[in-house]
Amino acid sequence: MIITIDGPAAAGKGTLSSKLAQKYNLAYFDTGMIYRAVGVDLITKGVNPDDETQALASAQSMTFSKMMDLSKHTDFRSNLGGQAASKVASQTPVRHALLKMQQDFALNPQFENGQKADGVVYDGRDTGTVVCPNADVKIFITASPEVRAMRRHKEFIEKGLDSDYEEVLAQTKERDLRDSTRATAPLKPADDAIIIDTSNLAIEEVFNKVCAIIDSKI
Ligand code: DC
């Protein structure tokens, strides 16, 4: 079974996707990680993420193990890392270079320990539209920019990172704009996706709603 969970930054995709993966014995692929890996790879080399030649070279050499190594970098989940990821993700050649890696994962889905999974939960921006247009269940979750910025701000504080709510809000809006207006695979729900606004919902409520949708399909 393939489930896609798309939506803007900090809509709650990660928490929802990992809970679903656990419940349905599916592997979890956070596709934002590969864009973050390319972004952080460039940052660590002192390269501007807008440098399309270098970004493409990094994307072409990206592997799962390199991505996991880069995920340990302090900027992998920071605002700087998020902005860099959004910038490289807006470049069409980078998206093309990273597509096969994402699609191939569904051919032989595995958990981190190498055991076989019954399918995949993909989390991203274009997983229902581009990566897996034939997914069994497509969900698009969203929330207001203010609610999402507050969630991100709290996450940063909990991790002991410096954070200013107004700055996080401005960057959330900036990323939304870039993610939804880029030329290739802009952030938008697939025609057959079910849209859920999580602004006023607790994670358990979102989870229960999505489980009901999945259960009605299997
Ligand atoms: O989900 P995230 O915040 O980790 O994603 C980081 C960036 O990567 C985000 O700004 C847009 C990009 N992204 C994308 O363009 N397509 C995806 N499938 C996943 C992420």
Residues whose N, C-alpha, C, O or C-beta is under 5 A from the ligand:
A	BS01	DC	A9 T31 G32 M33 Y35 G82 A85 S86 A89 D123 G124 R125 D126 T127 R175 D179
